[in-house]
């Protein structure tokens, strides 16, 4: 595994293609982070909607057998 990491480091430091590779990595990382943030925001919206729906059944506890 160390040889692959060294090879990647050499490629990133290459005077010919290094800048292009670094730019590509940076842009793909930005796209990944933006997609992750959008996904998390969507999950938060879904969780907030579920919390609102769960508030309606506060009297019923499925694990409390004394209420049945």
C-alpha positions as CSV (number, residue, x, y, z in Angstrom):
1,X,0.0,0.0,0.0
2,X,2.9,2.4,0.7
3,X,4.1,2.2,-2.8
4,X,0.7,3.3,-4.2
5,X,0.6,6.3,-1.8
6,X,4.2,7.3,-2.8
7,X,3.2,7.0,-6.5
8,X,0.2,9.2,-5.9
9,X,2.3,11.8,-4.0
10,X,4.8,11.8,-6.9
11,X,1.9,12.4,-9.4
12,X,0.5,15.2,-7.4
13,X,4.0,16.9,-7.2
14,X,4.6,16.4,-10.9
15,X,5.4,19.8,-12.6
16,X,3.5,18.8,-15.7
17,X,0.3,17.1,-14.6
18,X,0.4,17.9,-10.8
19,X,-1.6,21.1,-11.0
20,X,-4.3,19.5,-13.1
21,X,-4.6,16.5,-10.7
22,X,-4.7,18.7,-7.6
23,X,-7.4,20.9,-9.2
24,X,-9.4,17.8,-10.1
25,X,-9.1,16.4,-6.6
26,X,-10.2,19.7,-5.1
27,X,-13.2,20.0,-7.4
28,X,-14.4,16.5,-6.8
29,X,-14.0,17.0,-3.1
30,X,-16.1,20.2,-3.2
31,X,-18.8,18.3,-5.2
32,X,-18.7,15.5,-2.7
33,X,-19.1,17.9,0.3
34,X,-21.9,19.8,-1.4
35,X,-23.8,16.6,-2.2
36,X,-23.3,15.4,1.4
37,X,-24.6,18.6,2.8
38,X,-27.7,18.4,0.5
39,X,-28.3,14.9,1.6
40,X,-28.0,15.8,5.3
41,X,-30.3,18.7,4.8
42,X,-32.9,16.4,3.2
43,X,-32.5,13.9,6.1
44,X,-33.1,16.7,8.6
45,X,-36.2,17.7,6.8
46,X,-37.5,14.2,6.8
47,X,-36.6,13.8,10.5
48,X,-38.4,17.0,11.4
49,X,-41.5,15.8,9.6
50,X,-41.4,12.5,11.4
51,X,-41.1,14.3,14.8
52,X,-44.1,16.4,14.0
53,X,-46.1,13.3,13.2
54,X,-45.0,11.4,16.3
55,X,-46.2,14.2,18.6
56,X,-49.8,13.1,17.9
57,X,-49.5,9.8,19.8
58,X,-47.9,11.0,23.0
59,X,-50.5,9.2,25.2
60,X,-49.7,5.8,23.8
61,X,-46.6,3.9,24.8
62,X,-46.1,0.7,22.9
63,X,-43.8,-0.7,25.6
64,X,-46.1,0.2,28.5
65,X,-48.5,-2.7,28.9
66,X,-50.5,-1.1,31.7
67,X,-52.3,1.3,29.3
68,X,-53.9,-1.5,27.4
